[in-house]
Amino acid sequence: MADTNEFFSTYLPEKIAAQPDLKTMGAVFQFDIKNAGNWTVRLDGEDTAGVSEGTADDANCVITTDKDTWEGIIENPGKAMQAFMMGKLKASNIGLATKLQQILD
């Protein structure tokens, strides 16, 4: 599954529902994927957790990349560090970005 829209519309919401501990990670992530769109992933509480299309004014971490790079990462999460080191993946909060491994695995 290496499709950005499927990842945010199906895979990730199902994963959050199946793993309640993700709901309380304590952060709001915004994904800006060039040539694909923007998504907000709320992992800031049991009642507010979920995925929605669009941006968030209260994002704690903004992830920026392009569609090809992102789809490579969701296909093989190990590529995230390489993309980051090459400047193809950017994060506004590195500490929170490292927690994203939990949603990719």
N, C-alpha and C positions, 0 to 999 in steps of 0.2 A: 504494500500500500504506500505509494509515493505520490499521492495526489493531495495538494494543499487544501482544496475545498473539502474533500472527504475527511482529511485529518481533523479539521476544525468543526465540521458539521456532524460527523458521526463518531469517529474513533475517540477523540478526546472527551466529548460529553459522556460516552459510554464508560470510558476509563475512570472519569471522575465519579460517576455513579457507582461503579464497582469497587472503588477504593476510597472510602469516606475520609481516610486520613489526609488525602490530597486537598480536601475542602478547607482544611484549617492550616494550610501552609503559611497563611498570614500575608499574602501579597496579591496584587493585581498586576497582571502582565499584559502589555499591549504588543501585538505583533504587527509590524509594518512590512508586508511582503510585496516588494515591487513586482508589478505585472500579475498580481494575484488578489491583493486586497488587504484590509486591516481587520484584526480580530482582537477582542479583549477576553482574557481568561482570568476569571475571578476565583481566587483560591483564598479568600479572606473571611470565610465563615460558613458554617453549615447552611444557613438560610440564603446566602448570597452567591454561593459557588456556582460556576457555570461558564459557558462560552457564548459569546455574542459577536455578531459582525459589527465592525466599527471601532472607533477609538474610545479611550477613557480619559477623562480629565484627572482622575485620581490614580493613574498607573504608577506603580512603584518601580517598574522596570519596563523599558521599551526595547524590544528586540527588532533590529532592522536588518534585512537581507533581501535577496532577490529570489524569485520563484525557483529557479534551477538549483540554487544553493540550498534552499529550504527543503526541497524535495529530496535532495541528496542526503540531507541530515535525517529526515524522517525515515528514509530507507535504511540508513546506516548511521545511528546516533554517534558513533565514534568519529564521524567526520566533523562534528561540531567544533571541536578544539582546533582542528586544522583550518576550518573556515574562519574561525575567530582570529587565529594567528596570521592569516593571509589578509585580514581586513574585509573579508566577504560577509562576515557576521558581526554585528555590533550590538552591544548591550549597554544601557544607561546605568545599570547597577550590576556589577560583576558578581557580587556575593549572591544576589537573588538569581541571577542567570544560571549559576552552577546548580541550583535546585531544580532546574528544568529537566535535568537528566531523569528525574523521577517520572515525568510525564512522557518522556520519549522511549523509555525502556518498556 
